[in-house]
Amino acid sequence: MKEKVDVTGVPETMVQTLYARAKETKKQNAKIKDEIAVELVERLDYDFSRADKDSAMTYGVIARTIVLDRMVRQYLGKHENTVVVNIACGLDTRCYRLKGKYLRWYNVDLPETMKIRQQFLLETGPIYQIAKSAMDDSYVDDIDYHGENVLVVIEGLTMYLCEKDIRKMFSIIEKSFQKITVMVETMSPFVVKHVKEKSIEGSNAKFTWGVKNGTELQKIAANFSILHEVSLVEGMKELMPIYHVIGKIPAVRNISNKIIVLEKYG
């Protein structure tokens, strides 16, 4: 029995990205394995035809999954007993792929999004769900925190926000935890201006914000220091070998999304 989901706007992107991960998982030489995504796509009553045609979106999602899975896994390997806060989780399943490597994992997203997540993923400790906006100070009250190391992952969100919201989100993170590392996906201003995502054109999700690099981001998140940034070209190399060549071109690297790593101690 398929289950209907009613999503539009930015929350609709979570169904599209879920589909991209499921589609990749079913390939013979899949670069990621997300069996839960496959299972959910089979249960969803949703027209995936637009997502199916949007290969740019699909490649982007898989490249980002490859890169972030690797970065989060390496981080958790080095830092025991980490509390992970996954902002704008949508139907993300990284908490299952990395099970056993963290202390507690909090999936945070808007109430209408979490309603859909709860419909398909009944999560209990050490995986928790918080149905609140990342710009709502009170979401941190739902996190069981005693000074542990905190890793915040912000994937597929900043490009849909405005600078004011991004400042607010970082200020909540910064004042709520002591030792924090943030891995945040950012889009280049050029892409925000010139690129439309085919799979969501019918909905009202639009790219609204981008930043060139970590130095620029630091102007907004002033109390954090930038550790490094990883271009999603690194994930594309595994999907399309040509990226080993074109990925060296500065223009290609510059317009690719990046994962910027920031940290704050004390």
C-alpha positions in Angstrom: 0.0 0.0 0.0 1.6 3.2 -1.2 1.4 6.3 1.1 0.6 9.7 -0.3 2.8 12.7 0.7 1.8 16.2 0.3 4.9 18.3 -0.2 5.6 21.6 -2.0 8.3 24.2 -1.8 11.6 23.5 -0.1 10.3 20.3 1.7 9.7 18.8 -1.7 13.4 18.7 -2.4 13.7 16.0 0.3 11.6 13.6 -1.8 13.7 14.3 -4.9 17.0 13.8 -3.1 15.7 10.5 -1.5 14.9 9.3 -5.1 18.4 10.2 -6.3 19.9 8.1 -3.6 17.6 5.2 -4.2 18.3 5.3 -7.9 22.1 5.2 -7.4 21.8 2.4 -4.8 20.0 0.2 -7.4 22.8 0.6 -10.0 25.2 -2.3 -10.6 28.3 -0.3 -9.6 26.6 2.0 -7.1 28.8 4.6 -5.4 26.6 4.7 -2.3 24.4 2.2 -0.6 21.2 3.5 0.8 18.8 0.6 1.1 16.4 2.6 3.3 16.0 5.2 0.5 15.1 2.3 -1.9 12.5 1.0 0.6 11.0 4.5 1.1 10.7 5.3 -2.6 8.7 2.1 -3.1 6.3 3.1 -0.3 5.8 6.7 -1.5 2.9 7.7 -3.7 4.6 10.5 -5.6 5.4 11.3 -9.2 9.1 10.9 -9.5 9.2 11.6 -13.3 10.7 15.1 -13.0 13.4 13.9 -10.5 14.1 11.0 -12.9 14.9 13.5 -15.8 17.0 15.9 -13.7 20.4 14.3 -14.0 22.2 17.4 -12.8 20.3 17.2 -9.5 20.9 13.5 -9.2 24.7 13.8 -9.7 24.9 16.7 -7.3 23.0 14.7 -4.6 25.2 11.6 -5.0 28.4 13.6 -5.1 27.4 15.4 -1.9 26.4 12.1 -0.2 29.8 10.5 -1.1 31.7 13.5 0.2 29.7 14.1 3.4 29.5 10.4 4.3 33.3 10.3 4.1 33.8 13.5 6.1 31.4 12.7 8.8 32.7 9.1 9.1 36.3 10.4 9.4 35.3 13.0 12.0 33.4 10.4 14.1 36.4 8.1 13.9 38.5 10.7 15.5 36.0 12.0 18.1 34.4 9.5 20.3 31.1 10.2 22.0 30.0 12.9 19.6 26.5 14.4 19.5 25.4 14.9 15.9 22.8 17.6 15.0 21.6 17.1 11.5 19.9 20.4 10.4 17.2 20.2 7.6 17.4 16.5 7.7 14.4 15.8 5.4 14.5 12.1 4.6 18.2 11.8 5.1 19.4 8.4 6.3 23.1 9.0 7.2 22.2 8.3 10.8 21.7 4.7 9.8 24.7 4.4 7.6 26.9 5.6 10.5 25.1 3.8 13.2 27.3 2.9 16.3 29.8 5.6 15.5 28.1 8.4 17.5 26.6 9.0 21.0 23.3 10.6 20.0 22.0 11.8 16.6 19.3 14.6 16.3 17.4 15.0 13.1 16.0 18.6 13.0 13.6 20.0 10.4 10.4 22.0 10.0 7.2 20.5 11.5 5.6 19.8 8.1 8.8 17.9 7.0 9.1 16.0 10.2 5.5 14.9 9.9 6.5 13.1 6.7 9.7 11.7 8.2 7.7 10.3 11.2 5.3 8.7 8.8 8.1 6.6 7.3 10.9 6.5 9.9 10.0 5.9 13.4 13.1 6.9 15.3 14.1 6.2 18.8 17.3 6.8 20.8 20.1 7.2 20.0 18.3 8.7 17.0 15.9 11.5 17.8 13.6 13.8 15.9 13.0 17.5 16.5 10.2 19.2 14.6 11.5 22.8 14.7 13.1 25.4 12.5 16.9 25.8 12.8 16.1 29.5 13.3 14.0 28.7 16.4 16.3 29.0 19.5 14.2 26.4 21.4 15.2 23.4 19.3 18.4 23.1 21.4 16.3 22.6 24.5 15.3 19.2 23.0 19.0 18.1 22.8 20.5 16.1 25.6 23.8 17.9 25.9 26.4 17.8 28.7 29.4 19.5 27.1 30.2 16.7 24.6 31.7 17.3 21.3 29.0 18.4 18.9 29.1 18.0 15.1 26.4 20.0 13.2 25.7 18.9 9.6 23.8 21.4 7.3 23.2 19.8 4.0 21.0 21.1 1.1 19.7 24.1 3.1 21.7 27.3 2.9 20.9 27.9 -0.8 17.2 28.3 0.1 17.7 30.8 2.9 18.5 34.5 3.2 21.6 35.8 5.0 19.6 37.0 8.0 18.4 33.4 8.7 21.9 32.0 8.2 23.3 34.4 10.7 20.5 33.5 13.1 21.1 29.7 12.6 24.9 30.1 13.3 24.4 32.3 16.3 22.0 29.7 17.9 24.6 26.9 17.3 27.4 29.1 18.6 25.8 30.1 21.9 24.3 26.7 22.6 27.3 24.4 22.5 30.9 24.6 23.7 33.0 22.5 21.3 31.4 22.6 17.9 32.4 21.6 14.4 30.0 22.5 11.6 30.0 21.0 8.1 27.8 23.2 5.9 27.0 22.9 2.2 27.2 26.1 0.3 26.4 27.1 -3.3 28.3 29.6 -5.3 26.6 33.0 -5.9 27.0 32.4 -9.7 24.9 29.2 -9.5 22.3 30.8 -7.3 21.8 33.5 -10.0 22.0 31.4 -13.1 20.9 27.9 -12.4 17.4 26.5 -11.9 16.8 23.0 -10.5 14.5 21.3 -13.0 13.1 18.7 -10.6 11.6 21.4 -8.4 10.7 24.1 -10.9 7.0 23.4 -10.4 7.3 24.1 -6.7 8.2 27.3 -5.0 11.7 26.4 -3.8 14.2 28.8 -5.3 17.9 29.2 -4.8 18.4 32.5 -2.9 21.8 32.5 -1.3 25.3 31.6 -2.1 28.8 32.3 -0.9 32.2 32.1 -2.7 34.2 30.4 0.0 34.9 29.9 3.7 36.5 33.4 4.0 33.3 34.9 2.9 31.2 32.7 5.1 33.3 33.7 8.1 32.0 37.3 7.8 28.6 35.9 8.6 29.7 33.3 11.2 32.3 35.5 12.8 32.9 33.5 16.0 33.9 30.4 14.1 37.2 29.6 12.5 37.3 28.0 9.1 39.2 24.7 9.1 39.0 23.8 5.4 36.5 23.4 2.5 35.9 20.4 0.2 34.5 20.9 -3.3 31.8 18.4 -4.4 34.1 17.9 -7.4 35.7 15.3 -5.1 32.4 13.3 -5.2 31.9 13.9 -8.9 35.3 12.3 -9.7 33.8 9.0 -8.4 30.7 9.3 -10.6 32.4 10.7 -13.8 36.1 10.1 -14.3 36.2 13.2 -16.6 36.1 15.2 -13.4 39.7 14.1 -12.6 40.6 16.4 -15.5 38.0 19.2 -15.6 37.9 19.3 -11.8 41.3 20.9 -11.9 39.9 23.9 -13.8 39.4 26.7 -11.2 36.1 27.8 -12.8 34.7 24.3 -12.3 35.9 24.1 -8.7 34.6 27.6 -8.0 31.0 26.9 -9.2 30.7 23.5 -7.6 29.0 23.4 -4.2 31.3 23.1 -1.3 31.3 21.6 2.2 32.8 24.2 4.5 34.1 23.0 7.8 34.0 25.5 10.7 34.8 25.1 14.4 34.5 26.8 17.7 35.9 25.8 21.0 35.1 27.2 24.4 
